[in-house]
Amino acid sequence: MYEVNLRIYGDLNKIIWKKHVEKDVSLQINSTHSVKDLVESLGIPHGEVGLILVDGEVEDFTRKIYGGERISVYPVFRSIDIGSTSRTLLEYPEMPKFILDVHLGKLASYLRMLGFDAKYEVYGEDSWLASVSEAEDRVLLSFDRELLMRKNIPYPYLVRSRNPLEQLRELVERFELIDKIEPFSRCMVCNGTLEPVEKEEILGMLPKGVAKINDVFKQCDSCGKLYWSGTHTEGMYKIIDSLGNTAVKDGRCMENE
């Protein structure tokens, strides 16, 4: 048996310890392992790792560990650019598409409200989530660390908060989405694209009285659902404004009634 010493830094500790405290971890190994195997054995999905040092040298996940090494594991940095240094940091798409597990339905609706492509199925199983993430290059959002450790998932992300609004703020910050928000451009029900539609074309589909007070309508190009300015629109824009985006206040349309 050989001993390997690891030091876990920053908010990675929140993933594996009840208390947020940086500490050393000693692991006993009896065969050769990769850095990725050792880090994930602690319960840290590889997508959460921004930088790894082995005996002071920058390494990638394939680095073999034989025993006696000192490994430092750092989270993804928010305010420091380590892109040219790190060998583990994932390069997410500039305009990410998302797929969410069964526990994140409200977050899916919020992401769609902001105009982001967010695929979600109530009965989506792990194998389906992983295969769609791989086939469509989608960021997989989940609480499930074991799911996010699957090798075929290109962009795993471990959601921290259990509160949907906090989750939304978390993602807007992590993926730098604030300037990419296009409110009410996607259907909050099915994720389809909303397109302008003439009132005359949909008069027979509107509830009584809606046509009298609204002239601007949108329709989902997938499920056909209609959207118009309604009682909840301002509340939704308060959520959007609370994220720090001040460039989306004009042309606010749509809340389906």
Backbone bond lengths (Angstrom), bond angles and torsions (degrees), N, CA, C in turn:
res aa  C-N    CA-C-N  psi(-1)  N-CA   C-N-CA  omega(-1)  CA-C   N-CA-C  phi
1 M - - - 1.464 - - 1.531 109.94 -
2 Y 1.310 115.39 140.21 1.456 121.26 178.96 1.525 108.96 -123.59
3 E 1.327 116.15 148.91 1.453 121.31 -178.24 1.524 110.81 -102.47
4 V 1.326 115.92 137.76 1.459 122.85 174.86 1.523 107.74 -123.08
5 N 1.316 116.89 134.09 1.463 121.26 -179.58 1.514 110.17 -106.75
6 L 1.344 116.40 129.22 1.457 122.31 178.56 1.517 109.75 -121.53
7 R 1.322 115.15 145.02 1.462 121.84 173.35 1.529 107.47 -120.80
8 I 1.333 116.77 122.66 1.454 122.48 -177.15 1.526 108.39 -101.92
9 Y 1.332 116.56 130.49 1.464 120.59 -174.26 1.529 112.13 -114.56
10 G 1.349 113.97 156.06 1.463 121.50 169.84 1.513 114.05 62.08
11 D 1.339 114.94 -147.82 1.464 118.99 -172.84 1.523 113.58 -76.65
12 L 1.332 117.74 1.38 1.464 118.71 170.48 1.522 110.66 -62.71
13 N 1.325 115.47 -27.45 1.460 119.30 178.70 1.519 112.02 -65.81
14 K 1.345 116.97 -28.33 1.462 119.47 178.61 1.523 111.34 -65.97
15 I 1.322 115.76 -24.63 1.461 119.93 -178.63 1.525 111.58 -74.67
16 I 1.330 116.14 -35.16 1.467 118.51 -170.45 1.522 114.89 -113.66
17 W 1.336 117.24 -14.70 1.470 118.57 178.79 1.521 109.91 -120.21
18 K 1.316 116.73 150.65 1.466 120.27 175.52 1.523 110.57 -68.04
19 K 1.321 116.45 -34.78 1.453 120.59 178.03 1.529 108.80 -106.16
20 H 1.332 115.70 138.48 1.462 120.90 -179.41 1.520 108.68 -78.61
21 V 1.314 115.65 89.19 1.458 120.17 -179.51 1.521 108.58 -140.61
22 E 1.334 115.73 130.56 1.456 119.70 178.39 1.525 109.04 -74.00
23 K 1.317 117.05 133.03 1.458 119.48 -177.22 1.524 110.35 -150.20
24 D 1.330 114.31 161.31 1.451 121.04 174.62 1.526 109.76 -85.73
25 V 1.328 114.92 146.84 1.460 121.34 177.64 1.516 108.21 -127.50
26 S 1.308 116.25 131.76 1.461 121.14 176.83 1.524 109.00 -109.31
27 L 1.337 116.01 127.27 1.457 121.35 178.66 1.520 109.76 -117.11
28 Q 1.315 116.62 140.96 1.457 122.40 175.25 1.528 108.91 -99.08
29 I 1.322 117.04 124.58 1.459 120.04 179.18 1.527 109.08 -124.82
30 N 1.323 115.35 149.08 1.465 119.57 179.26 1.523 112.14 -120.12
31 S 1.356 115.53 8.73 1.453 119.64 176.67 1.523 108.21 -156.44
32 T 1.313 116.65 173.13 1.454 121.34 -179.04 1.529 110.77 -71.78
33 H 1.323 115.69 135.87 1.463 121.72 178.06 1.521 109.49 -131.75
34 S 1.317 115.79 157.06 1.458 119.71 171.79 1.520 108.76 -85.75
35 V 1.337 115.87 159.87 1.460 120.40 176.25 1.534 109.77 -58.11
36 K 1.320 116.48 -40.73 1.463 120.46 -179.03 1.522 110.90 -58.93
37 D 1.336 117.71 -44.69 1.459 121.41 -179.79 1.526 111.24 -60.89
38 L 1.326 117.07 -42.21 1.453 120.45 -177.73 1.522 111.69 -68.73
39 V 1.328 115.94 -43.35 1.468 119.71 -179.39 1.525 110.50 -64.69
40 E 1.330 117.18 -44.37 1.458 119.75 -178.74 1.521 112.02 -71.93
41 S 1.327 118.14 -21.83 1.461 120.17 176.39 1.530 111.29 -66.12
42 L 1.338 116.17 -20.17 1.464 121.01 176.69 1.529 111.67 -84.91
43 G 1.339 116.45 -9.65 1.458 120.13 -178.31 1.509 113.90 97.75
44 I 1.337 117.77 17.69 1.459 121.85 179.80 1.529 108.51 -104.36
45 P 1.339 118.72 110.65 1.472 119.89 176.99 1.532 110.58 -61.54
46 H 1.317 116.85 143.11 1.462 119.59 -173.79 1.523 113.32 -63.41
47 G 1.344 117.44 -24.36 1.452 119.77 179.45 1.512 113.81 -68.90
48 E 1.344 116.75 -12.87 1.462 120.84 179.59 1.522 112.82 -88.98
49 V 1.321 116.97 -6.24 1.464 121.34 -173.83 1.523 110.63 -93.82
50 G 1.329 116.11 124.68 1.456 120.52 179.58 1.512 113.64 -96.96
51 L 1.334 117.07 -27.97 1.468 119.89 -175.36 1.522 108.96 -158.54
52 I 1.338 115.67 138.42 1.458 121.76 175.14 1.525 109.70 -128.23
53 L 1.319 115.41 131.00 1.460 122.11 173.53 1.527 108.42 -115.55
54 V 1.314 116.37 132.56 1.466 121.68 173.70 1.523 106.92 -117.74
55 D 1.321 115.31 114.54 1.470 121.62 -174.90 1.530 110.75 51.54
56 G 1.337 115.35 40.51 1.458 120.99 175.14 1.509 115.71 85.37
57 E 1.347 118.16 -3.41 1.455 121.82 -178.58 1.533 110.12 -106.43
58 V 1.337 116.22 139.21 1.458 121.21 178.16 1.522 109.39 -68.96
59 E 1.344 116.19 129.77 1.456 120.56 -177.84 1.530 110.85 -133.87
60 D 1.336 115.89 165.44 1.459 119.78 174.11 1.524 109.16 -103.66
61 F 1.337 116.07 -177.90 1.454 120.10 -173.96 1.519 113.70 -69.01
62 T 1.325 118.10 -17.73 1.455 120.17 -176.55 1.528 112.59 -83.58
63 R 1.315 117.62 -8.86 1.472 121.36 -178.27 1.529 110.47 -55.26
64 K 1.312 116.66 125.65 1.453 122.09 -179.17 1.530 110.96 -81.30
65 I 1.316 115.36 140.31 1.458 122.06 -179.82 1.522 108.91 -115.86
66 Y 1.316 115.81 128.58 1.459 120.35 -174.10 1.526 112.91 -112.32
67 G 1.333 116.77 -15.19 1.461 120.81 -177.43 1.518 110.82 122.74
68 G 1.330 116.00 138.05 1.463 121.24 179.17 1.517 114.06 92.36
69 E 1.331 117.75 -6.61 1.460 120.12 -177.64 1.544 111.59 -78.13
70 R 1.319 114.38 157.91 1.463 122.67 173.43 1.529 107.03 -112.37
71 I 1.344 116.85 117.03 1.460 121.54 -174.39 1.530 109.52 -114.85
72 S 1.321 116.12 129.13 1.461 122.06 176.58 1.527 108.10 -110.90
73 V 1.331 116.27 127.88 1.470 121.57 -175.09 1.533 108.89 -119.40
74 Y 1.341 115.71 117.83 1.463 121.31 -176.39 1.535 110.46 -111.79
75 P 1.335 116.73 149.96 1.465 120.20 177.82 1.520 110.92 -77.89
76 V 1.327 115.58 176.42 1.456 120.54 172.09 1.520 107.64 -67.68
77 F 1.331 116.46 125.95 1.454 120.95 -178.85 1.520 110.22 -83.23
78 R 1.330 116.56 137.55 1.462 121.40 179.30 1.526 112.21 -88.15
79 S 1.330 117.04 -37.33 1.461 120.03 -170.70 1.516 113.71 -113.12
80 I 1.323 117.15 -0.14 1.463 120.89 -179.91 1.517 108.71 -120.30
81 D 1.324 117.33 128.56 1.454 121.21 179.68 1.522 109.39 -86.02
82 I 1.337 115.91 109.64 1.462 120.30 179.02 1.521 110.59 -114.56
83 G 1.320 115.81 16.02 1.457 119.90 -174.61 1.514 113.98 -56.82
84 S 1.324 117.63 -36.37 1.463 120.68 -178.22 1.525 112.19 -83.51
85 T 1.338 116.65 -7.10 1.460 121.42 -178.18 1.520 112.28 -105.48
86 S 1.316 116.05 -45.32 1.456 121.31 -174.29 1.520 112.18 -68.11
87 R 1.336 115.32 146.89 1.464 121.78 173.00 1.519 111.38 -113.83
88 T 1.340 116.35 5.36 1.459 120.54 -179.07 1.523 112.66 -118.70
89 L 1.314 118.31 -17.97 1.459 122.04 -173.86 1.523 111.01 -66.81
90 L 1.342 115.84 124.55 1.461 120.59 178.74 1.521 110.28 -73.86
91 E 1.320 116.67 140.56 1.455 121.61 174.75 1.529 107.83 -98.43
92 Y 1.321 115.40 100.41 1.457 120.21 -178.94 1.524 109.96 -76.12
93 P 1.332 117.34 152.87 1.468 120.49 177.13 1.527 110.50 -58.95
94 E 1.339 115.87 148.06 1.460 119.99 -179.48 1.521 111.18 -60.96
95 M 1.322 117.16 -38.20 1.461 122.05 174.21 1.523 107.60 -117.10
96 P 1.337 117.29 88.36 1.468 119.89 -173.78 1.517 112.92 -69.58
97 K 1.328 115.01 145.80 1.456 123.13 167.76 1.528 106.56 -104.76
98 F 1.320 116.51 147.56 1.451 120.43 -173.66 1.526 111.62 -120.22
99 I 1.326 114.81 154.56 1.452 121.99 165.93 1.520 105.92 -135.87
100 L 1.331 117.28 135.16 1.451 122.20 -170.79 1.517 111.37 -120.74
101 D 1.337 115.95 144.05 1.458 118.62 179.56 1.525 110.83 -77.74
102 V 1.310 116.61 176.83 1.459 123.15 -168.27 1.526 113.18 -62.53
103 H 1.328 118.00 -21.20 1.455 121.67 -176.67 1.527 113.56 -86.45
104 L 1.314 117.91 0.03 1.463 120.97 -171.00 1.528 112.86 -121.08
105 G 1.326 116.50 36.05 1.454 120.65 -177.88 1.515 113.24 -63.23
106 K 1.325 117.68 -42.38 1.468 120.65 -179.92 1.524 110.57 -65.41
107 L 1.320 117.30 -40.13 1.456 120.83 177.03 1.521 110.59 -62.08
108 A 1.330 117.54 -38.76 1.468 120.92 177.34 1.523 110.35 -58.95
109 S 1.327 116.96 -43.55 1.467 120.43 178.80 1.519 111.42 -63.23
110 Y 1.321 116.35 -41.24 1.470 120.03 179.11 1.527 111.16 -64.25
111 L 1.332 116.69 -42.75 1.466 119.65 179.36 1.530 110.67 -62.86
112 R 1.316 116.70 -41.42 1.464 120.44 177.09 1.527 110.50 -64.11
113 M 1.321 117.18 -37.84 1.456 121.32 177.69 1.529 110.86 -58.76
114 L 1.325 116.48 -35.68 1.465 121.37 178.32 1.527 112.39 -79.76
115 G 1.328 116.77 -9.17 1.458 120.43 178.05 1.506 115.13 99.36
116 F 1.347 117.77 14.16 1.457 120.45 -177.30 1.532 111.19 -97.64
117 D 1.307 115.27 145.55 1.453 123.11 179.58 1.525 108.32 -72.67
118 A 1.334 116.14 106.73 1.463 121.50 -175.66 1.524 109.70 -129.80
119 K 1.323 116.02 103.36 1.476 120.93 -179.12 1.524 109.19 -85.47
120 Y 1.336 115.44 135.66 1.465 120.85 -177.40 1.521 109.56 -153.46
121 E 1.326 115.25 133.56 1.452 121.51 176.00 1.526 108.04 -130.86
122 V 1.318 116.16 131.18 1.467 120.67 -178.17 1.525 111.47 -57.53
123 Y 1.332 116.81 -35.99 1.456 120.50 -176.67 1.534 112.21 -108.19
124 G 1.319 116.44 24.40 1.460 119.88 -179.82 1.524 112.01 -69.53
125 E 1.318 117.48 115.47 1.460 121.84 -179.85 1.522 110.55 -83.92
126 D 1.334 115.50 166.78 1.467 120.61 -175.60 1.518 112.72 -57.41
127 S 1.323 116.90 -42.24 1.468 120.17 -177.76 1.526 110.46 -64.71
128 W 1.324 116.52 -37.81 1.466 120.77 177.70 1.520 110.62 -67.52
129 L 1.318 117.32 -44.17 1.460 121.57 178.88 1.532 110.79 -58.46
130 A 1.327 115.71 -46.10 1.463 120.05 -178.23 1.522 111.35 -66.02
131 S 1.326 117.58 -42.52 1.465 120.33 -177.02 1.526 111.44 -68.69
132 V 1.331 117.89 -39.28 1.461 120.53 178.38 1.527 110.74 -69.50
133 S 1.318 116.23 -40.12 1.459 120.08 176.67 1.525 110.84 -57.30
134 E 1.332 115.56 -43.64 1.465 120.16 -179.64 1.523 111.54 -70.13
135 A 1.323 117.75 -46.44 1.459 121.58 -174.30 1.527 112.31 -68.54
136 E 1.335 116.81 -33.03 1.462 120.37 -173.66 1.528 112.87 -112.15
137 D 1.334 117.27 10.49 1.470 121.84 179.86 1.522 111.37 51.69
138 R 1.328 116.36 49.24 1.454 121.23 -179.79 1.526 111.25 -100.12
139 V 1.320 116.19 144.78 1.456 121.83 172.38 1.522 107.71 -73.21
140 L 1.326 116.34 121.01 1.461 120.69 179.34 1.522 109.22 -89.42
141 L 1.326 116.25 119.65 1.459 122.88 179.61 1.520 108.70 -102.67
142 S 1.335 116.03 127.81 1.460 119.09 -176.39 1.521 110.41 -162.13
143 F 1.345 115.56 159.96 1.460 122.30 168.43 1.531 111.04 -89.73
144 D 1.320 116.56 -12.52 1.467 123.07 -170.02 1.525 110.35 -86.20
145 R 1.315 116.30 105.01 1.465 120.14 -177.33 1.524 112.61 -66.28
146 E 1.339 116.64 -38.83 1.464 119.19 -179.72 1.524 111.16 -64.20
147 L 1.322 116.75 -39.33 1.461 120.26 176.39 1.521 110.49 -60.27
148 L 1.314 117.43 -43.94 1.464 121.85 -176.46 1.527 112.97 -71.56
149 M 1.315 117.43 -10.53 1.461 121.17 177.89 1.526 112.93 -87.67
150 R 1.320 117.53 -4.01 1.462 119.86 179.70 1.529 110.19 -63.87
151 K 1.320 115.64 136.63 1.459 120.59 -172.82 1.516 113.49 -68.76
152 N 1.334 117.16 -24.46 1.469 118.89 -175.00 1.524 113.12 -86.21
153 I 1.333 117.72 0.81 1.464 120.69 178.62 1.525 108.71 -89.25
154 P 1.338 118.51 114.63 1.465 120.25 -174.17 1.523 113.95 -72.30
155 Y 1.350 116.92 -33.86 1.464 120.43 -174.15 1.534 110.39 -136.81
156 P 1.328 117.58 81.74 1.466 119.62 178.57 1.522 110.92 -84.13
157 Y 1.340 115.88 144.40 1.468 119.06 173.33 1.522 109.03 -142.25
158 L 1.324 115.82 125.86 1.456 122.90 179.75 1.523 108.81 -88.61
159 V 1.323 116.40 113.41 1.466 121.50 178.64 1.519 108.86 -73.78
160 R 1.344 116.58 130.81 1.461 120.13 -177.14 1.522 112.76 -87.46
161 S 1.327 117.14 -56.54 1.457 121.76 -172.10 1.526 111.64 -72.74
162 R 1.326 116.18 152.97 1.472 122.35 172.77 1.524 111.05 -98.74
163 N 1.321 118.14 -3.73 1.457 122.72 179.63 1.527 109.79 -96.66
164 P 1.350 118.54 123.51 1.462 120.71 -174.11 1.538 114.53 -56.07
165 L 1.338 117.65 -41.13 1.461 119.15 179.58 1.526 111.60 -68.08
166 E 1.327 116.16 -38.27 1.460 119.38 175.82 1.527 110.77 -67.10
167 Q 1.320 116.72 -36.33 1.466 120.28 175.48 1.519 110.35 -60.37
168 L 1.328 116.27 -42.61 1.458 120.78 180.00 1.523 110.73 -61.99
169 R 1.317 116.85 -46.53 1.471 120.53 178.28 1.530 110.79 -61.87
170 E 1.320 115.35 -39.19 1.471 121.36 178.77 1.528 111.04 -58.65
171 L 1.323 116.84 -45.74 1.462 120.74 -177.86 1.523 111.90 -72.36
172 V 1.335 116.63 -38.94 1.465 119.48 178.57 1.525 110.29 -60.04
173 E 1.329 116.31 -38.78 1.465 119.99 178.43 1.529 111.42 -73.51
174 R 1.334 116.08 -48.10 1.473 119.89 -174.41 1.528 111.88 -62.72
175 F 1.337 117.44 -40.03 1.460 120.49 -175.27 1.532 113.02 -104.58
176 E 1.341 115.35 11.20 1.473 121.70 175.43 1.532 110.69 51.40
177 L 1.330 114.88 57.40 1.462 121.41 -173.79 1.522 113.83 -94.83
178 I 1.311 117.69 -7.31 1.458 119.91 -168.53 1.524 113.16 -56.76
179 D 1.325 118.23 -37.59 1.464 120.70 -178.42 1.524 112.78 -89.75
180 K 1.329 116.39 3.69 1.470 120.92 -179.03 1.528 111.78 -107.11
181 I 1.327 116.60 2.77 1.460 120.93 -176.71 1.526 110.67 -69.61
182 E 1.345 115.39 129.12 1.468 122.51 173.10 1.527 107.38 -130.00
183 P 1.329 116.85 85.63 1.460 120.25 -170.14 1.518 113.58 -61.10
184 F 1.324 114.71 140.17 1.457 123.48 175.67 1.524 112.41 55.93
185 S 1.304 115.60 43.50 1.461 120.69 172.66 1.522 111.04 -107.90
186 R 1.357 115.85 -4.66 1.466 120.66 177.26 1.526 109.87 -128.57
187 C 1.292 115.02 151.39 1.462 121.22 176.99 1.529 109.00 -71.96
188 M 1.322 116.51 126.55 1.459 120.20 -178.78 1.521 112.29 -74.59
189 V 1.318 116.92 -11.90 1.462 120.60 -179.14 1.518 112.16 -92.88
190 C 1.349 117.04 -48.30 1.468 119.24 -172.44 1.525 114.12 -118.65
191 N 1.351 118.16 -4.97 1.467 122.29 178.68 1.525 113.43 80.98
192 G 1.346 117.53 6.17 1.459 119.87 176.80 1.526 111.64 -69.76
193 T 1.322 116.08 172.19 1.462 121.73 179.74 1.524 110.25 -89.90
194 L 1.334 116.49 135.88 1.458 121.23 178.04 1.521 109.80 -89.46
195 E 1.331 115.20 131.69 1.457 121.87 179.98 1.530 109.53 -123.19
196 P 1.355 117.50 144.03 1.466 119.65 175.89 1.524 110.72 -59.95
197 V 1.322 115.63 145.08 1.460 120.82 178.92 1.528 108.49 -139.96
198 E 1.325 116.91 140.97 1.459 121.59 179.97 1.530 110.48 -71.52
199 K 1.321 115.96 138.47 1.462 120.82 -177.81 1.525 111.83 -58.17
200 E 1.338 115.98 -37.46 1.456 119.74 -177.83 1.530 112.18 -61.32
201 E 1.319 116.63 -29.06 1.459 121.03 -177.34 1.529 112.57 -74.93
202 I 1.336 116.60 -20.43 1.468 119.39 -171.86 1.522 112.84 -123.65
203 L 1.311 117.66 11.63 1.466 120.51 -176.32 1.525 112.67 -52.65
204 G 1.317 115.67 -40.99 1.457 119.71 -178.38 1.510 114.29 -70.80
205 M 1.353 117.78 -10.78 1.452 122.08 -177.94 1.531 112.38 -101.14
206 L 1.334 117.31 -5.33 1.455 121.10 -173.45 1.520 111.82 -91.04
207 P 1.332 117.76 142.92 1.465 120.60 173.39 1.530 110.88 -61.83
208 K 1.297 115.71 155.83 1.464 120.98 -177.97 1.529 110.32 -59.44
209 G 1.305 117.98 131.21 1.456 123.08 176.48 1.508 114.68 93.32
210 V 1.331 118.59 -22.38 1.461 120.94 -177.02 1.522 111.47 -65.44
211 A 1.338 117.01 -41.77 1.467 120.96 -178.23 1.522 112.08 -64.10
212 K 1.339 117.29 -26.23 1.456 120.57 -177.64 1.524 112.26 -72.67
213 I 1.318 117.29 -29.26 1.468 120.08 -174.37 1.526 112.89 -112.63
214 N 1.327 118.63 0.61 1.462 122.00 179.69 1.520 111.10 -133.46
215 D 1.323 114.75 138.59 1.462 119.97 176.31 1.522 112.68 -119.85
216 V 1.335 116.65 -11.73 1.464 121.42 -176.85 1.525 109.11 -110.75
217 F 1.312 115.39 124.22 1.458 120.69 -178.24 1.525 110.43 -135.63
218 K 1.331 114.86 153.45 1.456 121.75 171.41 1.521 108.22 -131.02
219 Q 1.343 114.20 155.63 1.465 119.51 -179.98 1.514 109.75 -135.64
220 C 1.325 115.97 138.79 1.465 120.98 178.22 1.521 109.86 -69.72
221 D 1.320 115.97 130.17 1.464 120.02 -178.93 1.522 112.40 -77.35
222 S 1.333 116.68 -2.76 1.456 120.04 -179.47 1.537 111.91 -107.68
223 C 1.333 116.52 -56.25 1.464 119.42 -176.35 1.521 113.25 -102.05
224 G 1.339 118.09 -9.17 1.453 121.70 177.39 1.513 115.08 82.50
225 K 1.322 118.17 3.39 1.462 121.25 -178.20 1.528 110.32 -63.71
226 L 1.327 116.20 140.36 1.460 121.92 -178.32 1.528 111.13 -98.71
227 Y 1.322 114.85 144.97 1.459 121.67 179.25 1.519 109.73 -129.77
228 W 1.338 114.93 145.09 1.467 120.58 175.71 1.521 107.62 -156.15
229 S 1.329 115.73 168.36 1.454 120.98 -179.46 1.512 109.09 -67.45
230 G 1.353 116.19 125.57 1.452 120.03 -175.99 1.505 112.44 -139.79
231 T 1.314 115.60 -167.20 1.456 120.80 -172.36 1.530 113.47 -67.02
232 H 1.331 116.79 -25.54 1.466 119.34 -176.91 1.531 112.99 -94.06
233 T 1.318 117.23 -3.80 1.461 120.08 -175.03 1.518 112.07 -59.84
234 E 1.325 116.99 -46.86 1.460 120.53 -177.74 1.522 110.87 -64.31
235 G 1.329 116.75 -36.82 1.459 118.97 177.50 1.513 111.96 -63.58
236 M 1.319 116.01 -37.87 1.461 119.75 178.24 1.528 110.70 -67.95
237 Y 1.321 116.29 -38.08 1.457 117.99 178.81 1.519 112.63 -70.77
238 K 1.316 117.05 -25.96 1.462 118.95 173.28 1.524 110.29 -64.16
239 I 1.333 115.63 -38.34 1.462 119.64 176.62 1.527 110.01 -63.52
240 I 1.330 116.05 -46.13 1.461 120.00 -179.37 1.519 110.40 -63.04
241 D 1.346 116.93 -45.35 1.461 120.63 -179.81 1.526 111.51 -62.70
242 S 1.335 117.17 -33.30 1.459 120.61 -178.90 1.525 112.43 -66.40
243 L 1.334 116.09 -18.30 1.466 120.16 178.61 1.513 111.74 -78.03
244 G 1.340 116.54 -10.67 1.459 120.10 177.33 1.499 114.59 103.15
245 N 1.357 117.08 4.54 1.459 120.07 179.93 1.518 109.31 -91.43
246 T 1.333 116.91 122.17 1.465 121.64 -179.12 1.513 111.38 -111.69
247 A 1.318 117.63 7.85 1.461 120.84 -174.98 1.518 112.61 -102.35
248 V 1.324 117.77 10.61 1.462 119.97 -175.06 1.520 112.48 -120.23
249 K 1.318 118.14 18.85 1.448 121.33 -173.01 1.521 113.58 -79.11
250 D 1.328 118.27 -21.27 1.446 120.60 -177.62 1.525 110.75 -91.81
251 G 1.330 115.05 153.17 1.457 120.28 174.74 1.505 112.41 69.02
252 R 1.312 116.47 24.42 1.463 117.45 -177.80 1.512 109.90 -71.42
253 C 1.323 113.67 120.42 1.446 119.92 -177.25 1.500 108.69 -106.21
254 M 1.344 117.30 -73.60 1.436 108.51 -125.82 1.510 113.28 -116.20
255 E 1.289 113.22 124.97 1.463 118.59 165.38 1.510 106.42 -133.12
256 N 1.300 114.91 124.28 1.464 119.08 178.86 1.533 109.49 -70.70
257 E 1.300 116.67 134.88 1.469 121.22 -179.56 1.529 110.27 -98.59
